Amino acid sequence: MLSVPTLWVVFLINFFALGLVWTHVMRSYPSFTPARYWTAGCFVLSAGAAIGMLRGVIDNTAPLVFGGGAIVLASSLTGMGIFQFYGRRLSWWLAIGLTLWCMTGLAFFLVVVDSMAARIVIYSVTQGIPILMALPVLLERKARRNPGARMAATVAALMIAVYAVRSCAAMMGVGGELSVVHFNDFQAAMVLMLVFLSMALNFGLLLMAIDRLRSEVETLALVDDLTGVANRRRLLQQMQEQCEASMRSGEPFSVLAIDLDGFKAINDSFGHAAGDECLRRFARAAQSRLRGCDLLARTGGDEFCVLMPATTLREGAMFARFIIEESRTLSERDCDSGITVAASIGVAQWTFQVGLHPERLIAAADAALYNAKKLGKDRYALHEPAPETTPSLVPPLRRIA
């Protein structure tokens, strides 16, 4: 039979070690807010275990009440971190209320009415409430895509079941006599199971954190650092998916190839900082004239590309005109700076000749772009698709504006 002090030692060592792990995560990723709650939860729990170890050494009341309150607070912090992970909020008042409720109940059933069974029920209920509240969040459809969330949800459900079994067993006297210093074999097994499940829950939370951070890194790898729009890698990924969808449905889509006119002169005359600001301003201006489904990407230097799903060549031309008008308006608003933002745009539409090769569509849009520049810049041109029976992939170009 395990003694209570031995179980407190297990709590102390394991959760202090987990606290060190979460501290490393928190320091490595300062913007990952849930790690702060989970770090605090582990250290508060290990502190509660350290206080609990003082039972029998000094008066039993203070270690039992304050140690138990710390453990309940740690459980609340864990639940708050799960809510924070999914952009939600679990009130601090709930954590404070549960902690005070636990401490008051423990004090009452230790000083006024000495009942070990009642204290176990209070422990179990106050620890289980934050976990029970977090369980639906972990079981939501979006959350279940994360393998760590699935593991955490399974462990949380098992913890709630153990809390319920432990409380019922204590009230019914299952396993024999209970004392402040010693649990019976059944209750000791329940506590060890809770230690194991609490550690497993933290491992699930770690997997959640790893998956989230990996997703953020992948997202950063698909974003242009300077302008904040998509980069060439993401554009090609999206175009490949769009080509596959169009091959199945036959629905066309369009691509706009954009090049800023005279950008080198801006860099030479006003410096690279001005050139960078010019790129950012143009990206914002172009984005303002696009739809939510459209993807604006910076493909390199002063070159941009727009992927427009479910858009014909004529519709793409309309959006190209919008972007040119917006860039002209941008230059008029900032005429005092002496920097003129102008753009040439080539528009091309997907056909079955393009098939599953997005680079062919980009080449077609680039060909139209070069034609727009030859026609005087600050305008757009269309790449007229050849009839489907024509094998040639270089159909004629026509100026539109």
N, C-alpha and C positions, 0 to 999 in steps of 0.2 A: 504494500500500500504506500502510495506516494504522499509525502507530507506537503502541507501548504507552502512552507518556505522553499522546498525544492521546485514546486511549480512556479513560484515567483521568480526564482533564478532563471528558469527556462524562458519565461517572458522577458526578463531583463536582457539576457544575452542576445536572444534572437531579434528582438525589435530594436535594440541599440544598433546591431549590425545592419538591419534594414534601414534604419535612420541614416547611417553613414552612406549607404547606397543612394538613397533619395537626395542626400545633401550633394553628392557628386552630380546627380542629374540636374538639381536645381541650380547649381553654380555653373554648369556647362551650358544650360539653356535658360537664362534668366527670364525670358518672356513666357516660359511654360508655367503658367500660374498654378495648375493643379499640383505640381511637384511640391510647392510650398506647403500646401495642406497635408499632403501625404508624409512629407518630412516631419512636420510638426506632430502629426498623429503618431508616428513611430517613436519619436523621442518622448512625447508626453506619456505614451503607454509604458515605455521602459522606466520613466520616472515614477509612474504609478506602481510599477512592480517593485522598484527600489524602496518606495515608501511602505508597500505591503510587507516587505521582508522584515520590517521592524516589529511585526506582531510578536508578542511574547517577549521581546527585548525591552520595550517600553509599554505603556498602557495600550491595550488592544484597540480602544475606540478610535483614536486619531489615525493610526495607520490604516485601519479598515475603512474609515469614512473618506479620508483624503486620497488614499490609494484607489479606492473604488471610483471616486469622482473623476480622478485622472483617466482611468480606463474608459469611462463613459465619454469623457471629452475627446479622447483619442478616436473612439468610434464615430463620434459626430464629425470630427475633422476629416476622417476618411470619406464619409458620405458627402461632405461639402466639396471635397476634391473631385469626386465623381460628377457631381452636379456642375462644377466649374469646368470640367473637361468638355462637357457638351453645351457650354455657354449658358448655363442656367445658374440659379442662385438658391442656396439653402440658408435660411436665416440664421444669423449668429444667436438670435434670441432662442431658437430651438435648442441649439447646443448648450447654451447657458442654462436654460430651463431644465433640460434632461439631467445635466450635471448636478444642479441644485436638488432636483427631485430625488436623484440617486443618493446623494449625501444625506439628505433629510431622512429618507426612508431607512438607510443603513443605521443612522444614529438612533432612530426611534426603536428599531428592532434589535438594537444592541443594548441600549441603556434602559429604555422603558419596558420593552418586552423582548426578552432574549429568544430570538427565533432564527436559527440558521437557515431553515427552509425559506422563510420570508425574505431573507437577505439575498438568497440565490435567485428568487423570482425577480426582485428589484434589479439586481445586476443584469439578469437576462433580458428583461423588458427594455430597460433604458439603453443597453448596448445594442439590442436588436432593432429598435425603431429607426435609427439613421440608415442601417443596412437595408431594412425593409423599404424605406422610402426611395433608396437609390436603385433598388432592383428593377422597377418598371423602366427607369431610364436606360439601364443596361440591356433590357429586353426589347427596346424599340427596334424597328426594322433597320434604321440607319446604323444604330450601334452594333447590331448583330453581324455586320460586315467585318467588324474588327475581331480577329480571333482572340485577342486579349479580353475584349468585352464579353465574349461568349464564355470564356473561362471564368472571369470575375462574376458573371451572373450565376453560373453554376455553383461556384463556391459560396456566393452570398446566399443562395437558396438553401444550401446545405447548412450554413451557419444558423440561419433562422430556424431550420428544423432541429438542430442540436440545442439551441436556446429553449425551444418549446419542450423537447424531451427532457432536458435537464430540469426545467422548472416543474414539470409534472412529476418527475421522479422525486424531486426534493419534497414536494407537498404530500406525496403519497408514501414517503419513507422508503422508497426502493433503494436497496443496497446496504441498508443498515444505518448505524448512528453517524451523525455529523458533528464536528467540533470546529472551533476556531483554528486549531493547529493541524488537524487531520481531516481529510475527506475520506469517505468510504471508497472502495474500489471503483464502483460505478461512477461516482461523481468525479473521481480522479481521471478516469478514462474520458469522461465528457470534457473536462478542462484540457487534457492533452489534445483531444480532437479539435477543440477550438483554437489552440495554439497552432496546430498544423494548418487548419483552414484559414486562419488569419494570415499566416505566412503565404499560403497559396493565393489568397486574395491579393496580397501585395505583388506577387509574381504576375498575376493577371493584370494588375494596374501597370506594372512595368512593361508588359507586352503592349498594352494600350498606348503607353507613352512612346515606345519604340515605333509602333505603326504610325502614330500621328507625326512624329518627328521625321520619319522616313518620307511620309507623304509631303511634308513641307519642303524637304530637300528636293524631292522630285518636282514639286511645283516651282521652286526657285530655279531649277535647271531648265524650265520651260518659259522663263520670263526674261525679257531684256532689262538689264540692270539700269540703264540710263533712262528709258522712257516709261518703263513699267508695263508695256504691252507685251504680247507674246513674242517669242524669238523664232528663228527659222526652224529649229527642231520641232517645236510645237506645231508650227504651220504645216510642216510635212506630215506629221502624225495625223492632224485633223484632215488634211487633204486626202491622205490614203484612205481614211475611214469614209470620207465623203465619196470618193471614187467607187469604193466597194458598194456603198448604199445606192449610188446612181446606176451602177451596173445591174443591180437587182430590180430597181424601180423604173429606170429610164428617165428619172426626173433630172433636169439639168441643174447645174450650179455655175457660178461665175467667179472669176478671180480678177482682182485689180492689181497691177504692178505699178508702183508709184516711185518716182525719183524726184527729189527736190532740185529745182533749177538753180544753178549758180551757188551751190552750197560751198564749194571750195573757196570761192571769193569771200564768203562770209567768214570762214575760218581764217583766211589770210588777212582780211581787213580788220576784223573785230576780235580775233582770238578764238581759241578752241572752246573756252567757257561760253562765249556767246553762241558758238555753233551748237554746243550741247543744249543750251536753253532753247535754241531755235527748233531742234529736234523734238524736245519735250512739248513745246507749244504746238507744233504741228500735230504731234500724236494726239494731244488733247482735243485739238480742233477737229481732226478727222474722226475721232471716236464719237464726238458729239453729233455727227451727221449719219452715223451708222445705226443699225438695229441691234437689239440685244443678242440675236443669233449670229451676227457677223463677227469674224475674228480678224482683228488688226494685228499685224506682226511686223516687227523691224527685222529685215533679212540681212542687213549689213550696211554700215556707213550711213548714207542718207537715203537708203532704199527701204521701202515699206511694201507690204503686200496685204491685200484684204481678201479673205475667203468669205463668200456670200452664198450660203445654202439656199436651195430652191429659188434661184434667181436666174432669169434669162439674160441674154446679152444686152437687150434693150434696157432692161431694168438695171443691170450693172452700169450701163452708160449714164443713167439718171443719177445714180449714187456718185459716179465719178464727177459729174457736173457739180453735185452738191459739195463735194470735197474741195474742188477747185474754187468754187465761190466762197467757201469758208476760209480757205487760205488767203484769198484776196482780201476778204474782210479783216482777217487777222493782220495783214500788212498795213491796211488803212488805219486800224486802231493804234498801231505802234509806229506810225510814220515818223515820229520824232526821233526814234532810235536809228533811223537810216537803214534798218535791216528789212529787206523785202523777202517774204516767203512765197515762193511760187512752186507749182508742182506740175509735172507731166505724168499722165496716167495712160496705161494700156489696159484694155479690157478684153478678156477672153472667156468663152463659155465651154464647159465640158461637153464632149460628144463621145459617142462610142469609139471613135478613132483614138481618143485619149485613153480609154479603157481604165486599167488599173495603174497607170503611169502618171502620177501627178506632175513629174518634172516636164512632161510634154505640155501640159497646160500652162505651167510657169513660163516655158520657153515661148509659147504662143503669146502670152500676155507681155512678155519682154519685147517680142518683135513689134507688137502694137505700140509699146512705150517708145521704142526707138523711132518709130514712124512719127509719133506725136512730137518728139524733139526735133526731128528734121523739118516738120511743118511749122516750127516757130516756138515751141515750148509753151508752158502755161496753158495746156489744153489736153484733151484726151483723144485717143483713137481706138477703133475697134478691130479686133481680129475676127474677120468674117469666117465662120467655119465652112469648110468645103462640104459638098454633098457626101452623104455617107458612103456612096459607091466609089468616090474618088480616093485613090490610095495616097495621094500627096498629103503630107502633113504640114505644108507651108502654103496655105491659101492666101489670096490677095489681101492687102490691107486697105482700109478706107478711112479717111478723115471724117470725123463727126463734128468737132467744134474747134 
